[in-house]
Amino acid sequence: MNRITINEDTSYSNIALGFWRLLDWGLSDRELIYFLEQCLDLGITTMDHADIYSNYKAEERFGRALKERPDLKNKMEIITKCGIVYKSSTARVKYYNYSKDYIIQQVDNSLKNLGVDTINTLLLHRPSEMLNPYEVSEAFDTLYKSGKVRNFGVSNFLPEQYRTLKQYLDVPLVTNQIEPE
């Protein structure tokens, strides 16, 4: 499997495995572990998550499998996204939250749910007109300096949105993950 070099410390498999609908797959823990082993054997080492996947349950489910097989953690790169807040008992409508406190809280939740110490790359899930680049910059700096996140990027941003945010950051943006049509 070819690898894509992001920077001197980071590379990803040419194919990333997404877990948006992990709970829909109906896999037992044992079956999920076997599936992950097979993917890793094929060279698919990049695991794509988001805090909201499977109604906020996919990361926890994935983490349960890693708890059974902690040796697999060292064979994969974890990407996760944050920023979308689904309608719930505490949110009347779906919205985007890119406040410093929310980003840090969601990273802490993802680390706990996935059962890992570090996220290889954190992405802001979708662009938002309410995004405050100063708060995003503070959150990214805090997460990078604490060692919780190694790299940062965005998902589905237009080129101008990407360039604009990049101007405010002290840490580089390493990717803009685009949803295929």
C-alpha positions in Angstrom: 0.0 0.0 0.0 1.3 3.4 -1.0 1.6 6.0 1.8 1.0 9.7 1.6 3.6 11.8 3.4 1.9 14.7 5.3 5.0 16.1 7.0 8.3 14.8 8.3 6.5 13.1 11.2 3.3 11.9 9.6 2.2 9.7 6.8 -1.0 8.0 6.0 -2.1 4.9 4.0 -3.3 5.8 0.6 -6.8 4.5 1.6 -8.4 5.7 4.8 -11.0 3.5 6.5 -14.1 5.5 7.6 -16.3 4.6 10.5 -19.3 6.8 9.9 -21.7 3.9 10.0 -19.8 1.5 12.2 -22.8 0.5 14.3 -24.8 -0.3 11.2 -22.3 -3.0 10.3 -23.5 -5.2 13.2 -20.1 -6.6 14.0 -19.3 -8.2 17.3 -16.1 -7.1 19.1 -14.3 -10.1 17.8 -15.5 -9.5 14.2 -14.5 -5.8 14.4 -11.0 -6.8 15.6 -10.7 -9.4 12.8 -11.8 -6.7 10.3 -9.2 -4.3 11.6 -6.5 -6.9 11.5 -7.3 -7.7 7.9 -7.3 -4.0 6.9 -4.0 -3.5 8.7 -2.5 -6.5 6.9 -3.5 -4.9 3.6 -1.7 -1.7 4.6 -4.8 0.3 5.4 -3.6 2.0 8.6 -5.5 5.3 8.6 -8.7 5.3 10.6 -11.2 8.1 9.9 -13.6 9.0 12.7 -15.7 11.9 13.9 -17.2 12.6 17.3 -20.7 12.5 15.8 -20.4 9.2 13.8 -23.1 6.7 14.6 -24.9 9.2 16.7 -21.8 9.8 19.0 -21.2 6.1 19.5 -18.7 5.0 16.8 -15.5 6.2 18.6 -16.6 4.4 21.8 -17.3 1.2 19.9 -14.0 1.4 18.1 -12.2 2.0 21.4 -13.8 -1.1 22.9 -12.2 -3.2 20.2 -8.8 -1.5 20.8 -9.1 -2.2 24.5 -9.3 -5.9 23.6 -6.3 -5.6 21.2 -4.2 -2.6 22.4 -1.3 -3.7 20.2 -3.3 -2.6 17.1 -3.1 1.1 18.3 0.6 1.3 17.3 -0.2 0.1 13.8 -2.7 2.8 12.9 -3.1 6.5 12.5 -6.2 8.1 14.0 -8.0 11.0 12.4 -11.1 12.4 14.0 -13.3 15.4 13.4 -15.3 17.7 15.7 -17.5 20.8 15.5 -21.0 19.5 14.5 -23.5 19.4 17.3 -26.6 17.3 16.5 -30.1 18.2 17.7 -30.7 16.6 21.1 -32.2 17.2 24.5 -29.6 19.9 25.0 -29.6 21.4 21.4 -32.8 22.4 19.7 -31.2 22.4 16.3 -28.1 21.1 14.6 -25.3 23.7 14.7 -21.5 24.1 14.5 -19.5 24.8 17.6 -15.8 25.8 17.1 -15.3 27.5 20.4 -12.0 26.8 22.2 -13.6 25.0 25.1 -15.8 22.9 22.8 -12.9 21.8 20.6 -10.8 20.8 23.6 -13.8 19.0 25.3 -14.5 17.0 22.1 -10.8 16.0 21.8 -10.8 14.9 25.4 -14.0 12.9 24.7 -12.5 11.3 21.6 -9.3 10.3 23.3 -11.3 8.7 26.1 -13.7 7.0 23.7 -11.0 5.7 21.4 -8.8 4.7 24.2 -5.7 6.4 22.8 -3.3 9.0 24.1 -2.9 11.1 21.0 -4.9 11.9 17.9 -2.7 12.0 14.8 -4.9 14.6 13.0 -7.9 16.6 14.2 -10.2 18.1 11.6 -12.8 20.8 11.9 -15.8 18.9 10.4 -17.4 21.5 8.2 -17.0 25.3 7.6 -19.1 27.7 9.6 -19.7 31.4 9.2 -19.6 31.6 13.0 -16.1 30.1 13.3 -13.9 32.4 15.3 -10.3 31.8 14.0 -8.8 33.2 17.2 -10.6 30.6 19.4 -9.7 27.8 16.9 -6.1 28.9 17.0 -6.0 28.9 20.9 -7.6 25.5 21.0 -5.2 24.1 18.4 -2.2 25.6 20.3 -3.4 24.1 23.6 -4.0 20.7 22.1 -0.7 20.6 20.3 1.4 21.7 23.3 -0.3 19.2 25.5 0.5 16.4 23.1 -3.1 15.4 22.6 -3.1 16.2 18.9 -0.1 16.0 16.5 -1.7 17.6 13.3 -4.6 19.7 12.4 -6.8 20.2 9.3 -10.3 20.8 8.1 -13.0 18.9 6.2 -15.0 20.3 3.3 -13.7 23.8 3.5 -13.6 25.9 0.3 -10.0 26.9 -0.7 -10.6 30.5 0.4 -12.0 29.3 3.8 -8.9 27.1 4.2 -6.5 29.9 3.3 -8.3 32.4 5.6 -8.2 30.1 8.7 -4.6 29.2 8.0 -3.5 32.8 8.4 -4.6 32.8 12.1 -2.9 29.6 13.2 0.5 29.0 14.7 0.3 25.3 13.9 0.0 24.3 10.2 -3.1 22.9 8.6 -2.0 19.6 7.0 -5.1 18.7 5.0 -8.5 19.6 3.8 -10.5 16.3 3.6 -13.0 16.7 0.8 -16.2 14.6 0.7 -16.5 12.9 -2.7 -19.5 13.5 -4.9 
